Amino acid sequence: MKMTLRKHYLLLVVLLLINSIVLIYALAYPPNPNRIIETWLLTLLLQRFYPRLWRGLMWFSAITILLYHPTAALYGRPSFGIVASLLSTTASEASEYIGAISWRTYIATLALASVPLLIVRLSRNIAAPCWGRYWGLLIVLILVVMTAQTARKGYTTGGFPLRVQPIEFLADAYLQPQAYFAELAKMKADLAKPDNWHISTSHQNYRNYVLIIGESVRADYMHLYGFKYANTPFLDKHANIIMDKMLSAGPNTPISLLHGLTLSHGKPFSIQNNVITLAKKAGMDTAWLSNQGALGQYDTSISTIAYQANHVTFLKTTGYDFGERSFDYQLMTPLQKVLAQPLDSSKSRFIVLHIMGSHPNPCDRLPQPPHPYVENNNSNCYIDSIRQTDSLLHQIYTALKSSGQSFSMMYFSDHGLSHDKNSYEKNSIVRSSSILRHNDHFYQNYHVPLVVINSDQTGKSRNTAQRSGLELLDGIAKWLGIHTPQLPYGEQFFSPTPSQDAQILDFNQHLQPVNQLQSDPLPANLR
């Protein structure tokens, strides 16, 4: 009889483990071991010591799956992007959303929701063995330790450290709207701040100035900078000024652009004194066209700069990683609309295009599979994402030339990337799935392209002077023909004189000397 009881209860234990996996899958959370174990242990604990509470939790889990799995199947776990979309969705868009859900998803929802209910039904015929209280205390201790580890390692910034479903789901459903409204309030407050630029002189040599902000491109992966594969044919032919030793201000997009496109020079930045307000103060018509996110943990501050332009277009109205993929070439339509708009003959136009470029995962940036340069598909996608950006630059150049107006283009990348040191140098099997990551330890995390193309210039000039992205706004002002005592490094930016004691910012926004960075060379098969 004892063996039968143990066998039956062992079946229930296994079913609860399966339920944990089903619940995590149904709500679209990553099925990592900690999340599975924590969910499983808590359900075991409640089933043994608090059976009524356990049954309530299982019923609640089933209802949650019924209500949320169709959304999870399309958009994933509760997130900032889902909240932003929900709060900005019209009735017609809601109807389109419902119509986009396939009948297979509804059947899967019913099947997944039935799992916890079936387990509750089966448990009625299974008697639990006698557990001592110390077993319960042991489970509680394990859960506390795992939760503390999660919080300590920072996996849950803006989230909930107890990764037990559906408790984590409820926490996200509460915390994500809070984060959305906080970001919205921050943007409104920043937009209300007036700039205090003091323009000495302003004279534009070109009718149209186009600044293309690239994404995640390290210079040594470009043929223009010596890479073995010819993935920059347009720039190879048309680049007029090439900055060979340009470094980004920081190792990721927010740090790099907030310190590179605002008045900063390594000190706390002034969001209101930015590249758009500078151009407007100089009397230029401004436009910001973006394939990045308009609102999100990593997008809002950049969007604050964007929304101060005279003309603003975002292909993504929420976060950069939410919803359907959009491709950089889709920015050509709004660009052509801006170029076609009437402009006073005494004015020049300043247009910013903020692209997704080679943002991880680079394979998501491509509308087609990459060319098989090497065994590592991530590297192949990265190489071809740069080729795709080069093609976009060609399209922009063609559109500007077709306008019949003088123009100047500047392209730079916000930051570079480095190879995953835990895998890339190990063996061919691991290396084939290794990826390029954000980091702040290596020179290549900061070494980025910066190129200028002018409509009235031929020939190519390479500038080998080292420049930090903390001087980037000074250089852009010089390019735009704007002079202000607040940007003292403009005259030097394109000169052959290198910056003295160049510094960049790490992830903590602390200044660090460039000469203390390590090197992350290209893999042997790409040199």
ROMAR-418178 format. One record per residue (C-alpha): x, y, z; residue number from 1; residue in three letters. Coordinates in steps of 0.5 Angstrom, whole numbers, plus 500, padded with zeros to 3 digits. Layout:
% residues N
GULUM  X  Y  Z  nr  rest
GULUM  X  Y  Z  NUM  ALA .
...
This chain:
% residues 527
GULUM  X  Y  Z  nr  rest
GULUM  500  500  500  1  MET .
GULUM  506  505  502  2  LYS .
GULUM  509  504  495  3  MET .
GULUM  502  505  491  4  THR .
GULUM  502  512  495  5  LEU .
GULUM  509  514  494  6  ARG .
GULUM  508  512  486  7  LYS .
GULUM  501  516  486  8  HIS .
GULUM  504  522  490  9  TYR .
GULUM  511  522  485  10  LEU .
GULUM  506  522  479  11  LEU .
GULUM  503  529  482  12  LEU .
GULUM  510  531  483  13  VAL .
GULUM  512  530  476  14  VAL .
GULUM  505  533  474  15  LEU .
GULUM  506  539  478  16  LEU .
GULUM  513  540  474  17  LEU .
GULUM  510  539  468  18  ILE .
GULUM  505  545  470  19  ASN .
GULUM  510  549  471  20  SER .
GULUM  513  549  464  21  ILE .
GULUM  506  549  461  22  VAL .
GULUM  505  556  465  23  LEU .
GULUM  511  559  464  24  ILE .
GULUM  511  557  456  25  TYR .
GULUM  503  559  456  26  ALA .
GULUM  505  566  459  27  LEU .
GULUM  511  567  454  28  ALA .
GULUM  517  567  460  29  TYR .
GULUM  524  565  458  30  PRO .
GULUM  524  557  461  31  PRO .
GULUM  530  558  465  32  ASN .
GULUM  532  553  470  33  PRO .
GULUM  531  558  476  34  ASN .
GULUM  524  560  474  35  ARG .
GULUM  522  553  473  36  ILE .
GULUM  524  550  479  37  ILE .
GULUM  522  556  483  38  GLU .
GULUM  515  555  480  39  THR .
GULUM  515  548  482  40  TRP .
GULUM  517  548  489  41  LEU .
GULUM  512  553  491  42  LEU .
GULUM  506  549  488  43  THR .
GULUM  509  543  492  44  LEU .
GULUM  509  547  498  45  LEU .
GULUM  502  550  497  46  LEU .
GULUM  499  543  495  47  GLN .
GULUM  502  540  501  48  ARG .
GULUM  501  545  507  49  PHE .
GULUM  495  550  504  50  TYR .
GULUM  491  545  499  51  PRO .
GULUM  485  550  499  52  ARG .
GULUM  490  556  497  53  LEU .
GULUM  494  551  492  54  TRP .
GULUM  487  550  488  55  ARG .
GULUM  486  557  488  56  GLY .
GULUM  492  558  485  57  LEU .
GULUM  491  553  480  58  MET .
GULUM  485  556  478  59  TRP .
GULUM  487  563  477  60  PHE .
GULUM  493  560  473  61  SER .
GULUM  488  557  468  62  ALA .
GULUM  484  563  468  63  ILE .
GULUM  490  567  467  64  THR .
GULUM  492  563  461  65  ILE .
GULUM  485  563  458  66  LEU .
GULUM  486  571  458  67  LEU .
GULUM  493  572  456  68  TYR .
GULUM  496  567  452  69  HIS .
GULUM  493  569  445  70  PRO .
GULUM  497  576  447  71  THR .
GULUM  503  572  449  72  ALA .
GULUM  503  568  443  73  ALA .
GULUM  504  574  439  74  LEU .
GULUM  507  579  443  75  TYR .
GULUM  511  575  449  76  GLY .
GULUM  510  577  456  77  ARG .
GULUM  507  583  459  78  PRO .
GULUM  512  589  457  79  SER .
GULUM  513  596  456  80  PHE .
GULUM  511  595  449  81  GLY .
GULUM  505  592  450  82  ILE .
GULUM  502  597  455  83  VAL .
GULUM  504  603  451  84  ALA .
GULUM  500  599  445  85  SER .
GULUM  494  597  449  86  LEU .
GULUM  494  605  452  87  LEU .
GULUM  494  607  445  88  SER .
GULUM  490  602  441  89  THR .
GULUM  484  604  437  90  THR .
GULUM  478  600  436  91  ALA .
GULUM  479  599  429  92  SER .
GULUM  486  596  431  93  GLU .
GULUM  483  592  437  94  ALA .
GULUM  479  589  431  95  SER .
GULUM  485  588  427  96  GLU .
GULUM  489  585  433  97  TYR .
GULUM  483  580  434  98  ILE .
GULUM  483  578  427  99  GLY .
GULUM  490  576  427  100  ALA .
GULUM  490  571  432  101  ILE .
GULUM  489  564  429  102  SER .
GULUM  484  559  431  103  TRP .
GULUM  490  554  432  104  ARG .
GULUM  492  559  438  105  THR .
GULUM  485  559  441  106  TYR .
GULUM  486  551  441  107  ILE .
GULUM  492  552  444  108  ALA .
GULUM  490  557  449  109  THR .
GULUM  484  552  451  110  LEU .
GULUM  489  546  452  111  ALA .
GULUM  494  550  456  112  LEU .
GULUM  489  552  461  113  ALA .
GULUM  486  545  462  114  SER .
GULUM  493  543  464  115  VAL .
GULUM  492  546  471  116  PRO .
GULUM  485  544  472  117  LEU .
GULUM  486  537  470  118  LEU .
GULUM  492  536  475  119  ILE .
GULUM  487  539  481  120  VAL .
GULUM  482  534  479  121  ARG .
GULUM  487  528  479  122  LEU .
GULUM  490  530  486  123  SER .
GULUM  483  529  489  124  ARG .
GULUM  485  521  489  125  ASN .
GULUM  492  522  491  126  ILE .
GULUM  493  522  498  127  ALA .
GULUM  500  526  500  128  ALA .
GULUM  505  523  505  129  PRO .
GULUM  506  526  511  130  CYS .
GULUM  512  531  511  131  TRP .
GULUM  515  534  517  132  GLY .
GULUM  515  542  517  133  ARG .
GULUM  522  542  516  134  TYR .
GULUM  521  540  509  135  TRP .
GULUM  517  546  508  136  GLY .
GULUM  522  550  511  137  LEU .
GULUM  527  547  507  138  LEU .
GULUM  523  549  501  139  ILE .
GULUM  522  556  503  140  VAL .
GULUM  529  557  504  141  LEU .
GULUM  531  555  497  142  ILE .
GULUM  526  560  495  143  LEU .
GULUM  529  565  499  144  VAL .
GULUM  536  564  496  145  VAL .
GULUM  534  563  489  146  MET .
GULUM  530  570  489  147  THR .
GULUM  536  573  493  148  ALA .
GULUM  541  571  488  149  GLN .
GULUM  536  573  482  150  THR .
GULUM  536  580  485  151  ALA .
GULUM  543  581  487  152  ARG .
GULUM  545  579  480  153  LYS .
GULUM  540  585  477  154  GLY .
GULUM  536  580  472  155  TYR .
GULUM  530  584  474  156  THR .
GULUM  531  591  473  157  THR .
GULUM  524  594  473  158  GLY .
GULUM  522  587  475  159  GLY .
GULUM  520  582  480  160  PHE .
GULUM  525  578  483  161  PRO .
GULUM  521  572  485  162  LEU .
GULUM  520  568  478  163  ARG .
GULUM  514  564  480  164  VAL .
GULUM  508  564  475  165  GLN .
GULUM  503  567  475  166  PRO .
GULUM  506  571  481  167  ILE .
GULUM  511  574  477  168  GLU .
GULUM  506  575  471  169  PHE .
GULUM  502  579  476  170  LEU .
GULUM  508  583  478  171  ALA .
GULUM  509  585  471  172  ASP .
GULUM  502  587  470  173  ALA .
GULUM  503  592  475  174  TYR .
GULUM  510  594  474  175  LEU .
GULUM  510  595  467  176  GLN .
GULUM  504  600  467  177  PRO .
GULUM  508  604  472  178  GLN .
GULUM  514  604  468  179  ALA .
GULUM  510  607  462  180  TYR .
GULUM  507  612  466  181  PHE .
GULUM  514  614  469  182  ALA .
GULUM  517  615  462  183  GLU .
GULUM  511  619  459  184  LEU .
GULUM  512  624  465  185  ALA .
GULUM  519  624  464  186  LYS .
GULUM  519  626  457  187  MET .
GULUM  513  631  458  188  LYS .
GULUM  518  634  463  189  ALA .
GULUM  524  634  459  190  ASP .
GULUM  520  637  453  191  LEU .
GULUM  518  643  457  192  ALA .
GULUM  525  645  458  193  LYS .
GULUM  528  651  454  194  PRO .
GULUM  535  651  451  195  ASP .
GULUM  540  656  453  196  ASN .
GULUM  544  656  446  197  TRP .
GULUM  548  662  445  198  HIS .
GULUM  550  662  437  199  ILE .
GULUM  556  666  435  200  SER .
GULUM  555  665  428  201  THR .
GULUM  552  661  423  202  SER .
GULUM  553  659  416  203  HIS .
GULUM  551  653  412  204  GLN .
GULUM  554  651  405  205  ASN .
GULUM  549  646  403  206  TYR .
GULUM  541  646  403  207  ARG .
GULUM  540  639  406  208  ASN .
GULUM  544  636  411  209  TYR .
GULUM  543  629  413  210  VAL .
GULUM  545  626  419  211  LEU .
GULUM  545  618  419  212  ILE .
GULUM  546  615  426  213  ILE .
GULUM  548  608  425  214  GLY .
GULUM  547  602  430  215  GLU .
GULUM  552  597  433  216  SER .
GULUM  557  598  428  217  VAL .
GULUM  565  597  430  218  ARG .
GULUM  569  600  424  219  ALA .
GULUM  573  594  423  220  ASP .
GULUM  568  590  420  221  TYR .
GULUM  567  595  415  222  MET .
GULUM  571  594  408  223  HIS .
GULUM  572  602  408  224  LEU .
GULUM  576  600  415  225  TYR .
GULUM  580  594  412  226  GLY .
GULUM  575  589  413  227  PHE .
GULUM  576  583  408  228  LYS .
GULUM  569  582  405  229  TYR .
GULUM  567  588  401  230  ALA .
GULUM  561  590  405  231  ASN .
GULUM  561  597  404  232  THR .
GULUM  561  598  396  233  PRO .
GULUM  558  605  396  234  PHE .
GULUM  562  608  402  235  LEU .
GULUM  568  605  398  236  ASP .
GULUM  567  610  392  237  LYS .
GULUM  563  616  395  238  HIS .
GULUM  566  617  402  239  ALA .
GULUM  570  624  402  240  ASN .
GULUM  572  625  409  241  ILE .
GULUM  573  618  413  242  ILE .
GULUM  575  619  421  243  MET .
GULUM  579  613  422  244  ASP .
GULUM  580  613  430  245  LYS .
GULUM  573  615  432  246  MET .
GULUM  570  613  438  247  LEU .
GULUM  563  613  441  248  SER .
GULUM  562  617  447  249  ALA .
GULUM  559  610  451  250  GLY .
GULUM  558  603  450  251  PRO .
GULUM  551  603  448  252  ASN .
GULUM  546  607  445  253  THR .
GULUM  543  611  451  254  PRO .
GULUM  550  613  454  255  ILE .
GULUM  553  614  447  256  SER .
GULUM  547  619  444  257  LEU .
GULUM  545  622  450  258  LEU .
GULUM  553  624  451  259  HIS .
GULUM  554  625  444  260  GLY .
GULUM  548  629  442  261  LEU .
GULUM  547  634  448  262  THR .
GULUM  552  639  451  263  LEU .
GULUM  556  634  456  264  SER .
GULUM  563  633  454  265  HIS .
GULUM  563  628  459  266  GLY .
GULUM  559  632  465  267  LYS .
GULUM  552  631  466  268  PRO .
GULUM  548  632  460  269  PHE .
GULUM  543  638  459  270  SER .
GULUM  538  634  455  271  ILE .
GULUM  535  641  452  272  GLN .
GULUM  541  643  449  273  ASN .
GULUM  542  638  444  274  ASN .
GULUM  543  637  436  275  VAL .
GULUM  536  639  434  276  ILE .
GULUM  535  645  439  277  THR .
GULUM  542  647  436  278  LEU .
GULUM  540  647  429  279  ALA .
GULUM  533  650  430  280  LYS .
GULUM  537  656  434  281  LYS .
GULUM  541  657  428  282  ALA .
GULUM  535  658  424  283  GLY .
GULUM  535  651  420  284  MET .
GULUM  529  647  419  285  ASP .
GULUM  529  640  422  286  THR .
GULUM  527  633  422  287  ALA .
GULUM  528  626  425  288  TRP .
GULUM  526  620  422  289  LEU .
GULUM  527  614  426  290  SER .
GULUM  527  606  426  291  ASN .
GULUM  528  606  433  292  GLN .
GULUM  523  606  439  293  GLY .
GULUM  519  612  441  294  ALA .
GULUM  518  610  448  295  LEU .
GULUM  521  605  452  296  GLY .
GULUM  526  604  458  297  GLN .
GULUM  532  605  453  298  TYR .
GULUM  528  610  448  299  ASP .
GULUM  525  615  451  300  THR .
GULUM  531  620  453  301  SER .
GULUM  533  620  445  302  ILE .
GULUM  526  621  443  303  SER .
GULUM  526  627  447  304  THR .
GULUM  531  630  443  305  ILE .
GULUM  527  627  437  306  ALA .
GULUM  520  630  438  307  TYR .
GULUM  523  637  439  308  GLN .
GULUM  524  637  431  309  ALA .
GULUM  520  640  426  310  ASN .
GULUM  518  634  423  311  HIS .
GULUM  518  627  426  312  VAL .
GULUM  517  620  424  313  THR .
GULUM  517  614  428  314  PHE .
GULUM  516  607  425  315  LEU .
GULUM  515  604  431  316  LYS .
GULUM  511  608  436  317  THR .
GULUM  513  604  442  318  THR .
GULUM  520  600  444  319  GLY .
GULUM  525  598  439  320  TYR .
GULUM  524  591  440  321  ASP .
GULUM  516  591  440  322  PHE .
GULUM  511  589  435  323  GLY .
GULUM  512  587  428  324  GLU .
GULUM  519  588  425  325  ARG .
GULUM  521  594  421  326  SER .
GULUM  527  595  416  327  PHE .
GULUM  531  601  415  328  ASP .
GULUM  529  602  408  329  TYR .
GULUM  522  604  410  330  GLN .
GULUM  525  611  412  331  LEU .
GULUM  526  613  405  332  MET .
GULUM  519  614  404  333  THR .
GULUM  518  619  410  334  PRO .
GULUM  525  622  408  335  LEU .
GULUM  523  623  401  336  GLN .
GULUM  516  627  404  337  LYS .
GULUM  521  632  408  338  VAL .
GULUM  525  633  402  339  LEU .
GULUM  519  635  398  340  ALA .
GULUM  516  640  403  341  GLN .
GULUM  517  647  401  342  PRO .
GULUM  523  651  404  343  LEU .
GULUM  525  658  405  344  ASP .
GULUM  530  660  400  345  SER .
GULUM  534  663  406  346  SER .
GULUM  534  656  410  347  LYS .
GULUM  537  650  410  348  SER .
GULUM  535  643  412  349  ARG .
GULUM  537  638  418  350  PHE .
GULUM  535  631  417  351  ILE .
GULUM  537  626  422  352  VAL .
GULUM  535  618  420  353  LEU .
GULUM  536  614  426  354  HIS .
GULUM  537  607  424  355  ILE .
GULUM  537  600  427  356  MET .
GULUM  543  598  423  357  GLY .
GULUM  546  592  426  358  SER .
GULUM  543  592  433  359  HIS .
GULUM  543  585  436  360  PRO .
GULUM  540  580  434  361  ASN .
GULUM  543  582  427  362  PRO .
GULUM  539  577  423  363  CYS .
GULUM  533  580  425  364  ASP .
GULUM  535  586  421  365  ARG .
GULUM  535  583  415  366  LEU .
GULUM  529  581  410  367  PRO .
GULUM  533  575  407  368  GLN .
GULUM  538  570  410  369  PRO .
GULUM  545  572  410  370  PRO .
GULUM  551  570  405  371  HIS .
GULUM  555  564  408  372  PRO .
GULUM  562  568  409  373  TYR .
GULUM  564  563  415  374  VAL .
GULUM  561  558  419  375  GLU .
GULUM  558  563  425  376  ASN .
GULUM  551  565  422  377  ASN .
GULUM  551  571  427  378  ASN .
GULUM  557  574  424  379  SER .
GULUM  554  573  417  380  ASN .
GULUM  548  577  419  381  CYS .
GULUM  552  582  422  382  TYR .
GULUM  557  583  416  383  ILE .
GULUM  551  583  411  384  ASP .
GULUM  547  588  416  385  SER .
GULUM  553  593  415  386  ILE .
GULUM  552  592  407  387  ARG .
GULUM  545  593  408  388  GLN .
GULUM  546  600  411  389  THR .
GULUM  551  601  406  390  ASP .
GULUM  546  600  401  391  SER .
GULUM  541  605  405  392  LEU .
GULUM  546  610  405  393  LEU .
GULUM  546  609  397  394  HIS .
GULUM  539  610  397  395  GLN .
GULUM  539  617  401  396  ILE .
GULUM  545  619  397  397  TYR .
GULUM  541  618  390  398  THR .
GULUM  535  621  393  399  ALA .
GULUM  539  627  395  400  LEU .
GULUM  542  628  388  401  LYS .
GULUM  535  627  385  402  SER .
GULUM  532  633  389  403  SER .
GULUM  537  638  385  404  GLY .
GULUM  539  641  391  405  GLN .
GULUM  546  641  395  406  SER .
GULUM  547  637  400  407  PHE .
GULUM  552  633  405  408  SER .
GULUM  551  627  409  409  MET .
GULUM  554  625  415  410  MET .
GULUM  554  617  418  411  TYR .
GULUM  557  615  424  412  PHE .
GULUM  555  609  429  413  SER .
GULUM  553  610  436  414  ASP .
GULUM  557  604  439  415  HIS .
GULUM  561  598  437  416  GLY .
GULUM  560  591  440  417  LEU .
GULUM  565  585  442  418  SER .
GULUM  565  578  441  419  HIS .
GULUM  563  573  447  420  ASP .
GULUM  569  572  450  421  LYS .
GULUM  566  566  454  422  ASN .
GULUM  565  562  447  423  SER .
GULUM  568  565  441  424  TYR .
GULUM  575  562  442  425  GLU .
GULUM  573  555  445  426  LYS .
GULUM  571  550  439  427  ASN .
GULUM  568  550  433  428  SER .
GULUM  561  548  435  429  ILE .
GULUM  561  553  441  430  VAL .
GULUM  564  558  436  431  ARG .
GULUM  559  557  431  432  SER .
GULUM  553  560  435  433  SER .
GULUM  557  565  439  434  SER .
GULUM  555  572  438  435  ILE .
GULUM  557  580  438  436  LEU .
GULUM  555  583  445  437  ARG .
GULUM  555  590  448  438  HIS .
GULUM  561  591  453  439  ASN .
GULUM  565  596  456  440  ASP .
GULUM  572  593  456  441  HIS .
GULUM  574  593  449  442  PHE .
GULUM  577  598  444  443  TYR .
GULUM  572  595  439  444  GLN .
GULUM  566  597  443  445  ASN .
GULUM  568  604  442  446  TYR .
GULUM  571  604  435  447  HIS .
GULUM  566  606  430  448  VAL .
GULUM  565  609  423  449  PRO .
GULUM  564  617  422  450  LEU .
GULUM  564  619  414  451  VAL .
GULUM  562  625  411  452  VAL .
GULUM  560  625  404  453  ILE .
GULUM  559  632  400  454  ASN .
GULUM  555  633  394  455  SER .
GULUM  561  638  391  456  ASP .
GULUM  567  634  393  457  GLN .
GULUM  571  629  390  458  THR .
GULUM  576  625  392  459  GLY .
GULUM  578  621  399  460  LYS .
GULUM  581  624  405  461  SER .
GULUM  583  620  411  462  ARG .
GULUM  583  623  418  463  ASN .
GULUM  588  619  423  464  THR .
GULUM  587  623  429  465  ALA .
GULUM  583  620  435  466  GLN .
GULUM  577  623  437  467  ARG .
GULUM  572  621  443  468  SER .
GULUM  564  621  442  469  GLY .
GULUM  564  626  448  470  LEU .
GULUM  566  631  442  471  GLU .
GULUM  561  629  437  472  LEU .
GULUM  556  635  438  473  LEU .
GULUM  562  640  437  474  ASP .
GULUM  564  636  430  475  GLY .
GULUM  557  636  428  476  ILE .
GULUM  556  644  429  477  ALA .
GULUM  562  645  425  478  LYS .
GULUM  559  641  420  479  TRP .
GULUM  553  645  420  480  LEU .
GULUM  557  651  420  481  GLY .
GULUM  554  653  427  482  ILE .
GULUM  559  656  432  483  HIS .
GULUM  558  657  439  484  THR .
GULUM  563  658  445  485  PRO .
GULUM  559  652  449  486  GLN .
GULUM  562  647  444  487  LEU .
GULUM  570  649  444  488  PRO .
GULUM  572  643  440  489  TYR .
GULUM  569  644  433  490  GLY .
GULUM  575  647  430  491  GLU .
GULUM  579  641  432  492  GLN .
GULUM  574  636  430  493  PHE .
GULUM  576  635  423  494  PHE .
GULUM  583  637  424  495  SER .
GULUM  589  632  424  496  PRO .
GULUM  591  634  431  497  THR .
GULUM  589  628  436  498  PRO .
GULUM  585  630  442  499  SER .
GULUM  589  630  448  500  GLN .
GULUM  588  624  453  501  ASP .
GULUM  581  622  450  502  ALA .
GULUM  576  619  455  503  GLN .
GULUM  570  615  454  504  ILE .
GULUM  564  613  459  505  LEU .
GULUM  563  606  461  506  ASP .
GULUM  556  603  463  507  PHE .
GULUM  556  606  470  508  ASN .
GULUM  557  613  466  509  GLN .
GULUM  564  614  469  510  HIS .
GULUM  570  617  465  511  LEU .
GULUM  575  612  463  512  GLN .
GULUM  582  613  459  513  PRO .
GULUM  582  610  452  514  VAL .
GULUM  589  607  453  515  ASN .
GULUM  586  603  458  516  GLN .
GULUM  581  599  454  517  LEU .
GULUM  583  592  452  518  GLN .
GULUM  583  589  445  519  SER .
GULUM  578  585  442  520  ASP .
GULUM  581  583  435  521  PRO .
GULUM  577  580  429  522  LEU .
GULUM  577  572  429  523  PRO .
GULUM  582  569  425  524  ALA .
GULUM  577  567  419  525  ASN .
GULUM  575  574  418  526  LEU .
GULUM  582  577  418  527  ARG .
